[in-house]
């Protein structure tokens, strides 16, 4: 009997407090064809647990064959190591595609935009 094993790819974010999370584009393919999803959610939490404190919901943009995550300002997030993942749905299936650490480094210079 065939099995299904889908392990999310690892992608770590490392940014300095006060900086903007530069947008990162993740390509979506299914069986070699661009996969269009209906929605995506990327969240940063204090621990690898959905019940842990929500630190940030990252901005996401869904387009044919891709999801772009980022563009958020890290002004109010304390330095530390957090965890994030990106979950998408095509209306039928929900999949966690990418997950990893979300590290916020302490800043030295403070510039207001």
N, C-alpha and C positions, 0 to 999 in steps of 0.2 A: 504494500500500500504506500503510495507517495506521501511524503511529509511536507509540511510547510514550515520553513524556518526563515524568518525575516528579522535580522538583527540590524538596528539602525546604524548608519555610518557615524563615525565620531568626528566632530568638528568643535574645536575649542575656540572661544572668544577670549582675548586678553586686551583690555583697554584701561586707560587711566581715568580716574574719577574726573568728571567735568567734560570729558571728551564726547564726541558723537560716535556712535557705533556706525562705522561705515557699512553701507548696504552690501550684502553678500547674496549672490544669486545661486540657487540650487536648481540644477536641471532635473526634470522629471521624465523618465522614459519607462515604458512598460512593454516588454517584449520587443525592444528596439524602436518603439514608436513614441513620439511625444505624447505625454499623458496630461490631460487637462483635469484639474481638480476644481471643485466648487469653492472650497475654503481651506484656509490654513490658520493655525494658531501656534505661536512660538512664545513660550513662557520661561521666565527665569525664576527659580525658587531657591530657598535657603538650603534645602536638602533634596536628595533624590527620592522625593515622595510627594505625591499630589496634595497631601494634606498639610505640607509644610508651608511656611509663609511665602506668599507671592511677592517677589521683589519687583518684577517688571514684566509687562506683556509687550514683546517687541512688535514693531510695526511690520506688517507683511503685505506684499502685493502679489496677487495671483495672476498669471498670464498663461497662455497655452504653452505647455511644456516646461514651465519654470515657476518658482516661487522666490521672491526677493525678500530678505529679512534684514532689518536694520534701519538706520536713520534716526535713532533715538538718542537723546541727550542723557548722559550719566551724572548730571549735577547732584541729584539728591540720593545717590546710592553710595552707601558706605563701602570702603575698600574691603575686600574679602573674596573668598572662593564660593561661588554659587553653582547651580546646575541648570541646564536649559535643555529643551527639546523642541522639535518642530513636528507637529502633527497635521496631517492633511486628510481631507475626505473628498470623495468623488460622488457623494450622494448615496453610495452603497457601502463602501468600505472606508474604514478609518485606519490609517497607518502612521506610525511614528517613523519618520524617515531619517532624521538626524538628531543626535544628542551629544552632550559634552559638558565640559566645565565652562563657566562664565566667570572669568577672573577680573576683578576691578582693583587696579593698583592705586596706591595713594598718590595724590598729585602734589606738585611743588608750586607751580605757577598757576594763578587763578585769573582767567580772562573771561569777561562776560560778553556774550554775543549780542 
